[in-house]
Amino acid sequence: MTLPTAVRPRQMRGRHWWIAILFIIGSSLFGLGAMPYYSEAVGLRATALTFFIGSVFFSAAAFLQYRATVDDLPMARRRARRFWVWAPRDLAWLACAVQLAGTLWFNWSTGNALRSNLGATAADERVWRPDVLGSVAFLVASGLAWIDAAHGGGGRARTREWWIGAANMLGSIAFGVSAVAAYVVPASGDVRNAEVSNLGTLLGAICFLIGAILLLPSPTPTAGAGCTALPAISAVEGVRP
């Protein structure tokens, strides 16, 4: 999504800057939480808290990005002064709406991961399941955003928006793998594959950090802030026995 040439107010560029910064902080926190040495040093509860705080930054960024996309819609579709709109045929709006919904699943997942009294079944229902739902939402949002970036490139191959979409798609895939590996086996209460889950989270966080850095507005006011899918939050590590 690119801001129309005639409409590039300073406040819009400022909002795009904050979107990028919030994504950068959130990605950095997820990368930090996925590092084994960090978990060993601070403990599982502090690691889970790191993921939760990161999810809050992502939710804030996703909401600002949704609002930026709404403001970029034609007046006929967004209806001036409407807080929420319905524009499913607009790929940028649809990607940001799906992404925002996914962040709510991740807030729920990481918030429940802070609880220390969850058994294996409860962890699967309250942590793993919303994590998977959020991961699916982000995969869908990444695909929609990448398609939108390709269509909005005006025939130019591999624009900055294209690279942002590519980085976020790779991050979404990595976090999807992480979410599957983070399933808590009811019989043993152990994570199915904690190593793969942590590695997927770390690689995904790096990809999303790259995408967030690329999202920073350029010095010249020529690029807008398209929707960028957020990383999935595999926070089941925080409830391992």
Secondary structure, 3 states (H helix, E strand, C coil): CCCCCCCCCHHHHHHHHHHHHHHHHHHHHHHHHHCHHHHHHHCHHHHHHHHHHHHHHHHHHHHHHHHHHHHCCCHHHHCCCCCCCCCCCCHHHHHHHHHHHHHHHHHHHHHHHCCCCCCHHHHHHHHHHHHHHHHHHHHHHHHHHHHHHHHCCCCCCCCHHHHHHHHHHHHHHHHHHHHHHCCECCCCCCECCHHHHHHHHHHHHHHHHHHHHHHCCCCCCCCCCCCCCCCCCCHHHHHCC
